[in-house]
């Protein structure tokens, strides 16, 4: 993994933590439905974030890492 990918993963992790906090905040506003509100918001934000992050990390992949993986006979 190159440095650009590591930075992207760090930013994505911070974004996921922010999504967690936002979900808990809105869930705490309605204590009777905390679980359902939390799951709706958190997974509603988490799934698109993970899909987009997968494409971002793949796009930042460098050609050097592909050359190091190939084994010459």
Predicted model as a PDB file, atoms N, CA, C, CB and O in Angstrom, pLDDT in the B-factor column:
MODEL        1                                                                  
ATOM      1  N   UNK A   1       0.841  -1.161   0.000  1.00 79.00           N  
ATOM      2  CA  UNK A   1       0.000   0.000   0.000  1.00 79.00           C  
ATOM      3  C   UNK A   1       0.897   1.238   0.000  1.00 79.00           C  
ATOM      4  CB  UNK A   1      -0.962  -0.010   1.213  1.00 79.00           C  
ATOM      5  O   UNK A   1       1.801   1.354   0.828  1.00 79.00           O  
ATOM      6  N   UNK A   2       0.648   2.150  -0.917  1.00 86.00           N  
ATOM      7  CA  UNK A   2       1.476   3.350  -0.991  1.00 86.00           C  
ATOM      8  C   UNK A   2       0.938   4.424  -0.035  1.00 86.00           C  
ATOM      9  CB  UNK A   2       1.521   3.888  -2.445  1.00 86.00           C  
ATOM     10  O   UNK A   2      -0.096   4.234   0.605  1.00 86.00           O  
ATOM     11  N   UNK A   3       1.649   5.545   0.053  1.00 89.00           N  
ATOM     12  CA  UNK A   3       1.327   6.586   1.027  1.00 89.00           C  
ATOM     13  C   UNK A   3      -0.018   7.248   0.726  1.00 89.00           C  
ATOM     14  CB  UNK A   3       2.429   7.640   1.050  1.00 89.00           C  
ATOM     15  O   UNK A   3      -0.740   7.627   1.649  1.00 89.00           O  
ATOM     16  N   UNK A   4      -0.358   7.388  -0.553  1.00 88.00           N  
ATOM     17  CA  UNK A   4      -1.640   8.006  -0.900  1.00 88.00           C  
ATOM     18  C   UNK A   4      -2.807   7.130  -0.442  1.00 88.00           C  
ATOM     19  CB  UNK A   4      -1.725   8.252  -2.418  1.00 88.00           C  
ATOM     20  O   UNK A   4      -3.826   7.639   0.025  1.00 88.00           O  
ATOM     21  N   UNK A   5      -2.653   5.828  -0.578  1.00 89.00           N  
ATOM     22  CA  UNK A   5      -3.690   4.918  -0.117  1.00 89.00           C  
ATOM     23  C   UNK A   5      -3.820   4.958   1.405  1.00 89.00           C  
ATOM     24  CB  UNK A   5      -3.392   3.495  -0.586  1.00 89.00           C  
ATOM     25  O   UNK A   5      -4.930   4.904   1.933  1.00 89.00           O  
ATOM     26  N   UNK A   6      -2.708   5.051   2.100  1.00 91.00           N  
ATOM     27  CA  UNK A   6      -2.746   5.113   3.556  1.00 91.00           C  
ATOM     28  C   UNK A   6      -3.442   6.380   4.038  1.00 91.00           C  
ATOM     29  CB  UNK A   6      -1.334   5.043   4.125  1.00 91.00           C  
ATOM     30  O   UNK A   6      -4.194   6.345   5.012  1.00 91.00           O  
ATOM     31  N   UNK A   7      -3.197   7.491   3.365  1.00 92.00           N  
ATOM     32  CA  UNK A   7      -3.861   8.742   3.716  1.00 92.00           C  
ATOM     33  C   UNK A   7      -5.356   8.637   3.449  1.00 92.00           C  
ATOM     34  CB  UNK A   7      -3.256   9.919   2.929  1.00 92.00           C  
ATOM     35  O   UNK A   7      -6.166   9.094   4.255  1.00 92.00           O  
ATOM     36  N   UNK A   8      -5.723   8.038   2.322  1.00 91.00           N  
ATOM     37  CA  UNK A   8      -7.135   7.862   1.992  1.00 91.00           C  
ATOM     38  C   UNK A   8      -7.829   6.985   3.028  1.00 91.00           C  
ATOM     39  CB  UNK A   8      -7.286   7.251   0.594  1.00 91.00           C  
ATOM     40  O   UNK A   8      -8.958   7.279   3.423  1.00 91.00           O  
ATOM     41  N   UNK A   9      -7.186   5.928   3.468  1.00 93.00           N  
ATOM     42  CA  UNK A   9      -7.775   5.048   4.491  1.00 93.00           C  
ATOM     43  C   UNK A   9      -7.935   5.792   5.806  1.00 93.00           C  
ATOM     44  CB  UNK A   9      -6.906   3.789   4.699  1.00 93.00           C  
ATOM     45  O   UNK A   9      -8.940   5.610   6.493  1.00 93.00           O  
ATOM     46  N   UNK A  10      -6.972   6.621   6.170  1.00 95.00           N  
ATOM     47  CA  UNK A  10      -7.068   7.399   7.408  1.00 95.00           C  
ATOM     48  C   UNK A  10      -8.245   8.379   7.344  1.00 95.00           C  
ATOM     49  CB  UNK A  10      -5.751   8.162   7.667  1.00 95.00           C  
ATOM     50  O   UNK A  10      -8.986   8.522   8.316  1.00 95.00           O  
ATOM     51  N   UNK A  11      -8.414   9.048   6.211  1.00 95.00           N  
ATOM     52  CA  UNK A  11      -9.528   9.982   6.044  1.00 95.00           C  
ATOM     53  C   UNK A  11     -10.857   9.236   6.095  1.00 95.00           C  
ATOM     54  CB  UNK A  11      -9.397  10.754   4.714  1.00 95.00           C  
ATOM     55  O   UNK A  11     -11.814   9.721   6.699  1.00 95.00           O  
ATOM     56  N   UNK A  12     -10.926   8.084   5.479  1.00 95.00           N  
ATOM     57  CA  UNK A  12     -12.151   7.285   5.482  1.00 95.00           C  
ATOM     58  C   UNK A  12     -12.486   6.824   6.901  1.00 95.00           C  
ATOM     59  CB  UNK A  12     -12.006   6.067   4.543  1.00 95.00           C  
ATOM     60  O   UNK A  12     -13.654   6.818   7.290  1.00 95.00           O  
ATOM     61  N   UNK A  13     -11.469   6.438   7.675  1.00 96.00           N  
ATOM     62  CA  UNK A  13     -11.709   6.035   9.059  1.00 96.00           C  
ATOM     63  C   UNK A  13     -12.261   7.182   9.895  1.00 96.00           C  
ATOM     64  CB  UNK A  13     -10.424   5.514   9.683  1.00 96.00           C  
ATOM     65  O   UNK A  13     -13.157   6.978  10.714  1.00 96.00           O  
ATOM     66  N   UNK A  14     -11.738   8.377   9.695  1.00 97.00           N  
ATOM     67  CA  UNK A  14     -12.251   9.553  10.409  1.00 97.00           C  
ATOM     68  C   UNK A  14     -13.690   9.827   9.997  1.00 97.00           C  
ATOM     69  CB  UNK A  14     -11.368  10.795  10.133  1.00 97.00           C  
ATOM     70  O   UNK A  14     -14.521  10.173  10.837  1.00 97.00           O  
ATOM     71  N   UNK A  15     -13.991   9.677   8.714  1.00 96.00           N  
ATOM     72  CA  UNK A  15     -15.352   9.874   8.228  1.00 96.00           C  
ATOM     73  C   UNK A  15     -16.313   8.860   8.844  1.00 96.00           C  
ATOM     74  CB  UNK A  15     -15.390   9.774   6.705  1.00 96.00           C  
ATOM     75  O   UNK A  15     -17.436   9.217   9.201  1.00 96.00           O  
ATOM     76  N   UNK A  16     -15.895   7.618   8.972  1.00 96.00           N  
ATOM     77  CA  UNK A  16     -16.747   6.584   9.574  1.00 96.00           C  
ATOM     78  C   UNK A  16     -16.979   6.886  11.057  1.00 96.00           C  
ATOM     79  CB  UNK A  16     -16.106   5.179   9.403  1.00 96.00           C  
ATOM     80  O   UNK A  16     -18.082   6.675  11.560  1.00 96.00           O  
ATOM     81  N   UNK A  17     -15.965   7.371  11.756  1.00 97.00           N  
ATOM     82  CA  UNK A  17     -16.157   7.764  13.150  1.00 97.00           C  
ATOM     83  C   UNK A  17     -17.134   8.932  13.275  1.00 97.00           C  
ATOM     84  CB  UNK A  17     -14.817   8.136  13.782  1.00 97.00           C  
ATOM     85  O   UNK A  17     -17.944   8.966  14.202  1.00 97.00           O  
ATOM     86  N   UNK A  18     -17.063   9.879  12.356  1.00 96.00           N  
ATOM     87  CA  UNK A  18     -18.006  10.994  12.355  1.00 96.00           C  
ATOM     88  C   UNK A  18     -19.432  10.491  12.099  1.00 96.00           C  
ATOM     89  CB  UNK A  18     -17.604  12.040  11.290  1.00 96.00           C  
ATOM     90  O   UNK A  18     -20.380  10.966  12.724  1.00 96.00           O  
ATOM     91  N   UNK A  19     -19.581   9.541  11.191  1.00 95.00           N  
ATOM     92  CA  UNK A  19     -20.900   8.964  10.925  1.00 95.00           C  
ATOM     93  C   UNK A  19     -21.444   8.259  12.164  1.00 95.00           C  
ATOM     94  CB  UNK A  19     -20.828   7.980   9.745  1.00 95.00           C  
ATOM     95  O   UNK A  19     -22.637   8.338  12.456  1.00 95.00           O  
ATOM     96  N   UNK A  20     -20.567   7.574  12.886  1.00 95.00           N  
ATOM     97  CA  UNK A  20     -20.969   6.915  14.121  1.00 95.00           C  
ATOM     98  C   UNK A  20     -21.463   7.921  15.150  1.00 95.00           C  
ATOM     99  CB  UNK A  20     -19.811   6.112  14.692  1.00 95.00           C  
ATOM    100  O   UNK A  20     -22.494   7.706  15.788  1.00 95.00           O  
ATOM    101  N   UNK A  21     -20.737   9.011  15.313  1.00 95.00           N  
ATOM    102  CA  UNK A  21     -21.135  10.048  16.272  1.00 95.00           C  
ATOM    103  C   UNK A  21     -22.458  10.700  15.881  1.00 95.00           C  
ATOM    104  CB  UNK A  21     -20.046  11.114  16.381  1.00 95.00           C  
ATOM    105  O   UNK A  21     -23.311  10.939  16.736  1.00 95.00           O  
ATOM    106  N   UNK A  22     -22.627  10.983  14.612  1.00 95.00           N  
ATOM    107  CA  UNK A  22     -23.876  11.585  14.135  1.00 95.00           C  
ATOM    108  C   UNK A  22     -25.048  10.639  14.381  1.00 95.00           C  
ATOM    109  CB  UNK A  22     -23.775  11.934  12.632  1.00 95.00           C  
ATOM    110  O   UNK A  22     -26.117  11.071  14.811  1.00 95.00           O  
ATOM    111  N   UNK A  23     -24.852   9.370  14.114  1.00 94.00           N  
ATOM    112  CA  UNK A  23     -25.914   8.385  14.328  1.00 94.00           C  
ATOM    113  C   UNK A  23     -26.277   8.277  15.802  1.00 94.00           C  
ATOM    114  CB  UNK A  23     -25.488   7.017  13.795  1.00 94.00           C  
ATOM    115  O   UNK A  23     -27.456   8.193  16.148  1.00 94.00           O  
ATOM    116  N   UNK A  24     -25.278   8.280  16.665  1.00 94.00           N  
ATOM    117  CA  UNK A  24     -25.550   8.215  18.104  1.00 94.00           C  
ATOM    118  C   UNK A  24     -26.250   9.485  18.589  1.00 94.00           C  
ATOM    119  CB  UNK A  24     -24.243   8.003  18.886  1.00 94.00           C  
ATOM    120  O   UNK A  24     -27.122   9.415  19.455  1.00 94.00           O  
ATOM    121  N   UNK A  25     -25.883  10.625  18.049  1.00 94.00           N  
ATOM    122  CA  UNK A  25     -26.518  11.886  18.436  1.00 94.00           C  
ATOM    123  C   UNK A  25     -28.002  11.876  18.104  1.00 94.00           C  
ATOM    124  CB  UNK A  25     -25.835  13.065  17.741  1.00 94.00           C  
ATOM    125  O   UNK A  25     -28.837  12.191  18.952  1.00 94.00           O  
ATOM    126  N   UNK A  26     -28.329  11.512  16.869  1.00 93.00           N  
ATOM    127  CA  UNK A  26     -29.733  11.494  16.485  1.00 93.00           C  
ATOM    128  C   UNK A  26     -30.501  10.355  17.158  1.00 93.00           C  
ATOM    129  CB  UNK A  26     -29.854  11.378  14.978  1.00 93.00           C  
ATOM    130  O   UNK A  26     -31.699  10.481  17.412  1.00 93.00           O  
ATOM    131  N   UNK A  27     -29.824   9.257  17.444  1.00 91.00           N  
ATOM    132  CA  UNK A  27     -30.462   8.167  18.165  1.00 91.00           C  
ATOM    133  C   UNK A  27     -30.766   8.546  19.598  1.00 91.00           C  
ATOM    134  CB  UNK A  27     -29.590   6.939  18.134  1.00 91.00           C  
ATOM    135  O   UNK A  27     -31.795   8.137  20.137  1.00 91.00           O  
ATOM    136  N   UNK A  28     -29.895   9.319  20.227  1.00 92.00           N  
ATOM    137  CA  UNK A  28     -30.093   9.734  21.612  1.00 92.00           C  
ATOM    138  C   UNK A  28     -31.215  10.751  21.756  1.00 92.00           C  
ATOM    139  CB  UNK A  28     -28.812  10.309  22.167  1.00 92.00           C  
ATOM    140  O   UNK A  28     -31.773  10.909  22.842  1.00 92.00           O  
ATOM    141  N   UNK A  29     -31.546  11.434  20.684  1.00 92.00           N  
ATOM    142  CA  UNK A  29     -32.669  12.381  20.730  1.00 92.00           C  
ATOM    143  C   UNK A  29     -33.993  11.665  20.954  1.00 92.00           C  
ATOM    144  CB  UNK A  29     -32.733  13.195  19.437  1.00 92.00           C  
ATOM    145  O   UNK A  29     -34.930  12.238  21.509  1.00 92.00           O  
ATOM    146  N   UNK A  30     -34.067  10.414  20.522  1.00 87.00           N  
ATOM    147  CA  UNK A  30     -35.293   9.636  20.664  1.00 87.00           C  
ATOM    148  C   UNK A  30     -34.963   8.324  21.386  1.00 87.00           C  
ATOM    149  CB  UNK A  30     -35.949   9.361  19.267  1.00 87.00           C  
ATOM    150  O   UNK A  30     -34.771   7.297  20.735  1.00 87.00           O  
ATOM    151  N   UNK A  31     -34.895   8.347  22.728  1.00 88.00           N  
ATOM    152  CA  UNK A  31     -34.455   7.158  23.471  1.00 88.00           C  
ATOM    153  C   UNK A  31     -35.351   5.934  23.289  1.00 88.00           C  
ATOM    154  CB  UNK A  31     -34.377   7.486  24.926  1.00 88.00           C  
ATOM    155  O   UNK A  31     -34.885   4.805  23.435  1.00 88.00           O  
ATOM    156  N   UNK A  32     -36.611   6.140  22.976  1.00 91.00           N  
ATOM    157  CA  UNK A  32     -37.509   4.996  22.800  1.00 91.00           C  
ATOM    158  C   UNK A  32     -37.154   4.178  21.557  1.00 91.00           C  
ATOM    159  CB  UNK A  32     -38.957   5.475  22.706  1.00 91.00           C  
ATOM    160  O   UNK A  32     -37.332   2.960  21.540  1.00 91.00           O  
ATOM    161  N   UNK A  33     -36.664   4.833  20.542  1.00 90.00           N  
ATOM    162  CA  UNK A  33     -36.318   4.165  19.282  1.00 90.00           C  
ATOM    163  C   UNK A  33     -34.832   4.279  18.974  1.00 90.00           C  
ATOM    164  CB  UNK A  33     -37.129   4.755  18.130  1.00 90.00           C  
ATOM    165  O   UNK A  33     -34.450   4.392  17.810  1.00 90.00           O  
ATOM    166  N   UNK A  34     -33.996   4.250  19.992  1.00 90.00           N  
ATOM    167  CA  UNK A  34     -32.559   4.455  19.813  1.00 90.00           C  
ATOM    168  C   UNK A  34     -31.960   3.465  18.820  1.00 90.00           C  
ATOM    169  CB  UNK A  34     -31.844   4.337  21.149  1.00 90.00           C  
ATOM    170  O   UNK A  34     -31.225   3.859  17.915  1.00 90.00           O  
ATOM    171  N   UNK A  35     -32.270   2.197  18.984  1.00 91.00           N  
ATOM    172  CA  UNK A  35     -31.646   1.166  18.139  1.00 91.00           C  
ATOM    173  C   UNK A  35     -32.051   1.310  16.684  1.00 91.00           C  
ATOM    174  CB  UNK A  35     -32.016  -0.227  18.636  1.00 91.00           C  
ATOM    175  O   UNK A  35     -31.203   1.267  15.793  1.00 91.00           O  
ATOM    176  N   UNK A  36     -33.335   1.482  16.441  1.00 92.00           N  
ATOM    177  CA  UNK A  36     -33.783   1.565  15.049  1.00 92.00           C  
ATOM    178  C   UNK A  36     -33.281   2.827  14.361  1.00 92.00           C  
ATOM    179  CB  UNK A  36     -35.299   1.515  14.984  1.00 92.00           C  
ATOM    180  O   UNK A  36     -32.883   2.786  13.197  1.00 92.00           O  
ATOM    181  N   UNK A  37     -33.299   3.950  15.078  1.00 92.00           N  
ATOM    182  CA  UNK A  37     -32.796   5.200  14.495  1.00 92.00           C  
ATOM    183  C   UNK A  37     -31.305   5.094  14.230  1.00 92.00           C  
ATOM    184  CB  UNK A  37     -33.088   6.397  15.424  1.00 92.00           C  
ATOM    185  O   UNK A  37     -30.825   5.514  13.177  1.00 92.00           O  
ATOM    186  N   UNK A  38     -30.565   4.527  15.194  1.00 93.00           N  
ATOM    187  CA  UNK A  38     -29.124   4.387  15.029  1.00 93.00           C  
ATOM    188  C   UNK A  38     -28.794   3.521  13.818  1.00 93.00           C  
ATOM    189  CB  UNK A  38     -28.498   3.790  16.292  1.00 93.00           C  
ATOM    190  O   UNK A  38     -27.985   3.910  12.976  1.00 93.00           O  
ATOM    191  N   UNK A  39     -29.427   2.333  13.726  1.00 93.00           N  
ATOM    192  CA  UNK A  39     -29.119   1.434  12.618  1.00 93.00           C  
ATOM    193  C   UNK A  39     -29.499   2.025  11.270  1.00 93.00           C  
ATOM    194  CB  UNK A  39     -29.825   0.116  12.810  1.00 93.00           C  
ATOM    195  O   UNK A  39     -28.754   1.876  10.301  1.00 93.00           O  
ATOM    196  N   UNK A  40     -30.637   2.688  11.191  1.00 93.00           N  
ATOM    197  CA  UNK A  40     -31.048   3.298   9.922  1.00 93.00           C  
ATOM    198  C   UNK A  40     -30.044   4.348   9.464  1.00 93.00           C  
ATOM    199  CB  UNK A  40     -32.437   3.927  10.057  1.00 93.00           C  
ATOM    200  O   UNK A  40     -29.624   4.361   8.306  1.00 93.00           O  
ATOM    201  N   UNK A  41     -29.669   5.224  10.382  1.00 94.00           N  
ATOM    202  CA  UNK A  41     -28.743   6.295  10.004  1.00 94.00           C  
ATOM    203  C   UNK A  41     -27.327   5.771   9.745  1.00 94.00           C  
ATOM    204  CB  UNK A  41     -28.706   7.358  11.096  1.00 94.00           C  
ATOM    205  O   UNK A  41     -26.702   6.112   8.741  1.00 94.00           O  
ATOM    206  N   UNK A  42     -26.837   4.941  10.662  1.00 94.00           N  
ATOM    207  CA  UNK A  42     -25.446   4.509  10.545  1.00 94.00           C  
ATOM    208  C   UNK A  42     -25.221   3.662   9.300  1.00 94.00           C  
ATOM    209  CB  UNK A  42     -25.033   3.727  11.781  1.00 94.00           C  
ATOM    210  O   UNK A  42     -24.304   3.931   8.524  1.00 94.00           O  
ATOM    211  N   UNK A  43     -26.046   2.650   9.105  1.00 95.00           N  
ATOM    212  CA  UNK A  43     -25.850   1.809   7.924  1.00 95.00           C  
ATOM    213  C   UNK A  43     -26.233   2.532   6.643  1.00 95.00           C  
ATOM    214  CB  UNK A  43     -26.657   0.531   8.052  1.00 95.00           C  
ATOM    215  O   UNK A  43     -25.699   2.229   5.576  1.00 95.00           O  
ATOM    216  N   UNK A  44     -27.149   3.483   6.739  1.00 94.00           N  
ATOM    217  CA  UNK A  44     -27.491   4.300   5.571  1.00 94.00           C  
ATOM    218  C   UNK A  44     -26.328   5.152   5.100  1.00 94.00           C  
ATOM    219  CB  UNK A  44     -28.670   5.189   5.886  1.00 94.00           C  
ATOM    220  O   UNK A  44     -26.184   5.417   3.907  1.00 94.00           O  
ATOM    221  N   UNK A  45     -25.494   5.581   6.045  1.00 94.00           N  
ATOM    222  CA  UNK A  45     -24.316   6.369   5.686  1.00 94.00           C  
ATOM    223  C   UNK A  45     -23.088   5.486   5.464  1.00 94.00           C  
ATOM    224  CB  UNK A  45     -24.024   7.399   6.773  1.00 94.00           C  
ATOM    225  O   UNK A  45     -22.229   5.818   4.647  1.00 94.00           O  
ATOM    226  N   UNK A  46     -22.999   4.377   6.176  1.00 94.00           N  
ATOM    227  CA  UNK A  46     -21.804   3.529   6.116  1.00 94.00           C  
ATOM    228  C   UNK A  46     -21.658   2.795   4.788  1.00 94.00           C  
ATOM    229  CB  UNK A  46     -21.835   2.523   7.240  1.00 94.00           C  
ATOM    230  O   UNK A  46     -20.563   2.750   4.227  1.00 94.00           O  
ATOM    231  N   UNK A  47     -22.728   2.229   4.284  1.00 95.00           N  
ATOM    232  CA  UNK A  47     -22.652   1.422   3.059  1.00 95.00           C  
ATOM    233  C   UNK A  47     -22.152   2.237   1.864  1.00 95.00           C  
ATOM    234  CB  UNK A  47     -24.023   0.826   2.738  1.00 95.00           C  
ATOM    235  O   UNK A  47     -21.235   1.788   1.177  1.00 95.00           O  
ATOM    236  N   UNK A  48     -22.721   3.422   1.587  1.00 95.00           N  
ATOM    237  CA  UNK A  48     -22.157   4.207   0.474  1.00 95.00           C  
ATOM    238  C   UNK A  48     -20.708   4.636   0.705  1.00 95.00           C  
ATOM    239  CB  UNK A  48     -23.005   5.439   0.239  1.00 95.00           C  
ATOM    240  O   UNK A  48     -19.917   4.701  -0.236  1.00 95.00           O  
ATOM    241  N   UNK A  49     -20.367   4.927   1.955  1.00 95.00           N  
ATOM    242  CA  UNK A  49     -18.993   5.314   2.267  1.00 95.00           C  
ATOM    243  C   UNK A  49     -18.025   4.186   1.953  1.00 95.00           C  
ATOM    244  CB  UNK A  49     -18.869   5.716   3.735  1.00 95.00           C  
ATOM    245  O   UNK A  49     -16.966   4.422   1.372  1.00 95.00           O  
ATOM    246  N   UNK A  50     -18.373   2.970   2.328  1.00 94.00           N  
ATOM    247  CA  UNK A  50     -17.490   1.833   2.062  1.00 94.00           C  
ATOM    248  C   UNK A  50     -17.372   1.538   0.574  1.00 94.00           C  
ATOM    249  CB  UNK A  50     -17.991   0.599   2.790  1.00 94.00           C  
ATOM    250  O   UNK A  50     -16.294   1.184   0.097  1.00 94.00           O  
ATOM    251  N   UNK A  51     -18.464   1.679  -0.162  1.00 94.00           N  
ATOM    252  CA  UNK A  51     -18.420   1.436  -1.612  1.00 94.00           C  
ATOM    253  C   UNK A  51     -17.532   2.476  -2.291  1.00 94.00           C  
ATOM    254  CB  UNK A  51     -19.850   1.468  -2.220  1.00 94.00           C  
ATOM    255  O   UNK A  51     -16.690   2.130  -3.121  1.00 94.00           O  
ATOM    256  N   UNK A  52     -17.716   3.741  -1.944  1.00 94.00           N  
ATOM    257  CA  UNK A  52     -16.910   4.806  -2.542  1.00 94.00           C  
ATOM    258  C   UNK A  52     -15.445   4.672  -2.139  1.00 94.00           C  
ATOM    259  CB  UNK A  52     -17.447   6.184  -2.127  1.00 94.00           C  
ATOM    260  O   UNK A  52     -14.551   4.898  -2.954  1.00 94.00           O  
ATOM    261  N   UNK A  53     -15.199   4.305  -0.886  1.00 93.00           N  
ATOM    262  CA  UNK A  53     -13.816   4.177  -0.428  1.00 93.00           C  
ATOM    263  C   UNK A  53     -13.084   3.051  -1.138  1.00 93.00           C  
ATOM    264  CB  UNK A  53     -13.781   3.946   1.069  1.00 93.00           C  
ATOM    265  O   UNK A  53     -11.882   3.146  -1.385  1.00 93.00           O  
ATOM    266  N   UNK A  54     -13.797   1.994  -1.463  1.00 92.00           N  
ATOM    267  CA  UNK A  54     -13.164   0.890  -2.193  1.00 92.00           C  
ATOM    268  C   UNK A  54     -12.664   1.360  -3.561  1.00 92.00           C  
ATOM    269  CB  UNK A  54     -14.155  -0.283  -2.363  1.00 92.00           C  
ATOM    270  O   UNK A  54     -11.555   1.017  -3.971  1.00 92.00           O  
ATOM    271  N   UNK A  55     -13.486   2.146  -4.264  1.00 92.00           N  
ATOM    272  CA  UNK A  55     -13.072   2.658  -5.566  1.00 92.00           C  
ATOM    273  C   UNK A  55     -11.927   3.668  -5.438  1.00 92.00           C  
ATOM    274  CB  UNK A  55     -14.260   3.303  -6.277  1.00 92.00           C  
ATOM    275  O   UNK A  55     -11.027   3.695  -6.278  1.00 92.00           O  
ATOM    276  N   UNK A  56     -11.958   4.486  -4.404  1.00 91.00           N  
ATOM    277  CA  UNK A  56     -10.902   5.481  -4.208  1.00 91.00           C  
ATOM    278  C   UNK A  56      -9.560   4.800  -3.955  1.00 91.00           C  
ATOM    279  CB  UNK A  56     -11.252   6.418  -3.036  1.00 91.00           C  
ATOM    280  O   UNK A  56      -8.549   5.173  -4.551  1.00 91.00           O  
ATOM    281  N   UNK A  57      -9.551   3.805  -3.075  1.00 89.00           N  
ATOM    282  CA  UNK A  57      -8.293   3.122  -2.753  1.00 89.00           C  
ATOM    283  C   UNK A  57      -7.762   2.368  -3.965  1.00 89.00           C  
ATOM    284  CB  UNK A  57      -8.491   2.154  -1.574  1.00 89.00           C  
ATOM    285  O   UNK A  57      -6.553   2.349  -4.196  1.00 89.00           O  
ATOM    286  N   UNK A  58      -8.648   1.745  -4.745  1.00 89.00           N  
ATOM    287  CA  UNK A  58      -8.198   1.051  -5.961  1.00 89.00           C  
ATOM    288  C   UNK A  58      -7.639   2.039  -6.982  1.00 89.00           C  
ATOM    289  CB  UNK A  58      -9.357   0.251  -6.585  1.00 89.00           C  
ATOM    290  O   UNK A  58      -6.661   1.743  -7.669  1.00 89.00           O  
ATOM    291  N   UNK A  59      -8.259   3.204  -7.077  1.00 90.00           N  
ATOM    292  CA  UNK A  59      -7.812   4.186  -8.058  1.00 90.00           C  
ATOM    293  C   UNK A  59      -6.445   4.770  -7.697  1.00 90.00           C  
ATOM    294  CB  UNK A  59      -8.839   5.305  -8.180  1.00 90.00           C  
ATOM    295  O   UNK A  59      -5.670   5.138  -8.580  1.00 90.00           O  
ATOM    296  N   UNK A  60      -6.156   4.852  -6.409  1.00 87.00           N  
ATOM    297  CA  UNK A  60      -4.870   5.395  -5.971  1.00 87.00           C  
ATOM    298  C   UNK A  60      -3.739   4.374  -6.023  1.00 87.00           C  
ATOM    299  CB  UNK A  60      -4.995   5.929  -4.572  1.00 87.00           C  
ATOM    300  O   UNK A  60      -2.599   4.678  -5.673  1.00 87.00           O  
ATOM    301  N   UNK A  61      -4.063   3.171  -6.461  1.00 83.00           N  
ATOM    302  CA  UNK A  61      -3.054   2.116  -6.557  1.00 83.00           C  
ATOM    303  C   UNK A  61      -2.009   2.511  -7.602  1.00 83.00           C  
ATOM    304  CB  UNK A  61      -3.710   0.747  -6.921  1.00 83.00           C  
ATOM    305  O   UNK A  61      -2.354   2.942  -8.702  1.00 83.00           O  
ATOM    306  N   UNK A  62      -0.754   2.363  -7.257  1.00 71.00           N  
ATOM    307  CA  UNK A  62       0.312   2.765  -8.177  1.00 71.00           C  
ATOM    308  C   UNK A  62       0.768   1.573  -9.005  1.00 71.00           C  
ATOM    309  CB  UNK A  62       1.504   3.367  -7.405  1.00 71.00           C  
ATOM    310  O   UNK A  62       0.520   0.422  -8.647  1.00 71.00           O  
ATOM    311  N   UNK A  63       1.431   1.859 -10.106  1.00 58.00           N  
ATOM    312  CA  UNK A  63       1.948   0.815 -10.980  1.00 58.00           C  
ATOM    313  C   UNK A  63       3.132   0.090 -10.341  1.00 58.00           C  
ATOM    314  CB  UNK A  63       2.360   1.409 -12.323  1.00 58.00           C  
ATOM    315  O   UNK A  63       3.392  -1.069 -10.665  1.00 58.00           O  
ATOM    316  N   UNK A  64       3.839   0.748  -9.454  1.00 60.00           N  
ATOM    317  CA  UNK A  64       5.001   0.139  -8.806  1.00 60.00           C  
ATOM    318  C   UNK A  64       4.597  -1.069  -7.971  1.00 60.00           C  
ATOM    319  CB  UNK A  64       5.721   1.164  -7.928  1.00 60.00           C  
ATOM    320  O   UNK A  64       5.315  -2.068  -7.926  1.00 60.00           O  
ATOM    321  N   UNK A  65       3.444  -0.977  -7.309  1.00 56.00           N  
ATOM    322  CA  UNK A  65       3.019  -2.100  -6.472  1.00 56.00           C  
ATOM    323  C   UNK A  65       2.653  -3.313  -7.332  1.00 56.00           C  
ATOM    324  CB  UNK A  65       1.821  -1.690  -5.593  1.00 56.00           C  
ATOM    325  O   UNK A  65       2.834  -4.452  -6.901  1.00 56.00           O  
ATOM    326  N   UNK A  66       2.145  -3.080  -8.532  1.00 57.00           N  
ATOM    327  CA  UNK A  66       1.817  -4.185  -9.429  1.00 57.00           C  
ATOM    328  C   UNK A  66       3.098  -4.853  -9.944  1.00 57.00           C  
ATOM    329  CB  UNK A  66       0.955  -3.683 -10.615  1.00 57.00           C  
ATOM    330  O   UNK A  66       3.124  -6.071 -10.122  1.00 57.00           O  
ATOM    331  N   UNK A  67       4.155  -4.080 -10.182  1.00 59.00           N  
ATOM    332  CA  UNK A  67       5.408  -4.650 -10.666  1.00 59.00           C  
ATOM    333  C   UNK A  67       6.082  -5.503  -9.600  1.00 59.00           C  
ATOM    334  CB  UNK A  67       6.350  -3.545 -11.119  1.00 59.00           C  
ATOM    335  O   UNK A  67       6.717  -6.509  -9.917  1.00 59.00           O  
ATOM    336  N   UNK A  68       5.949  -5.110  -8.349  1.00 60.00           N  
ATOM    337  CA  UNK A  68       6.565  -5.858  -7.259  1.00 60.00           C  
ATOM    338  C   UNK A  68       5.861  -7.181  -7.013  1.00 60.00           C  
ATOM    339  CB  UNK A  68       6.562  -5.032  -5.990  1.00 60.00           C  
ATOM    340  O   UNK A  68       6.479  -8.119  -6.510  1.00 60.00           O  
ATOM    341  N   UNK A  69       4.592  -7.279  -7.354  1.00 62.00           N  
ATOM    342  CA  UNK A  69       3.830  -8.510  -7.125  1.00 62.00           C  
ATOM    343  C   UNK A  69       4.187  -9.565  -8.162  1.00 62.00           C  
ATOM    344  CB  UNK A  69       2.320  -8.225  -7.158  1.00 62.00           C  
ATOM    345  O   UNK A  69       4.232 -10.751  -7.836  1.00 62.00           O  
ATOM    346  N   UNK A  70       4.438  -9.165  -9.391  1.00 63.00           N  
ATOM    347  CA  UNK A  70       4.702 -10.115 -10.468  1.00 63.00           C  
ATOM    348  C   UNK A  70       6.029 -10.836 -10.229  1.00 63.00           C  
ATOM    349  CB  UNK A  70       4.719  -9.395 -11.833  1.00 63.00           C  
ATOM    350  O   UNK A  70       7.037 -10.222  -9.879  1.00 63.00           O  
ATOM    351  N   UNK A  71       6.000 -12.139 -10.427  1.00 61.00           N  
ATOM    352  CA  UNK A  71       7.197 -12.967 -10.245  1.00 61.00           C  
ATOM    353  C   UNK A  71       7.693 -13.388 -11.608  1.00 61.00           C  
ATOM    354  CB  UNK A  71       6.908 -14.212  -9.350  1.00 61.00           C  
ATOM    355  O   UNK A  71       6.931 -13.905 -12.425  1.00 61.00           O  
ATOM    356  N   UNK A  72       8.981 -13.167 -11.854  1.00 60.00           N  
ATOM    357  CA  UNK A  72       9.549 -13.564 -13.136  1.00 60.00           C  
ATOM    358  C   UNK A  72      10.036 -15.016 -13.056  1.00 60.00           C  
ATOM    359  CB  UNK A  72      10.712 -12.615 -13.539  1.00 60.00           C  
ATOM    360  O   UNK A  72      10.615 -15.418 -12.047  1.00 60.00           O  
ATOM    361  N   UNK A  73       9.804 -15.803 -14.114  1.00 61.00           N  
ATOM    362  CA  UNK A  73      10.237 -17.207 -14.089  1.00 61.00           C  
ATOM    363  C   UNK A  73      11.729 -17.358 -14.266  1.00 61.00           C  
ATOM    364  CB  UNK A  73       9.529 -17.989 -15.161  1.00 61.00           C  
ATOM    365  O   UNK A  73      12.240 -18.478 -14.266  1.00 61.00           O  
TER     366      UNK A  73                                                      
ENDMDL                                                                          
END                                                                             
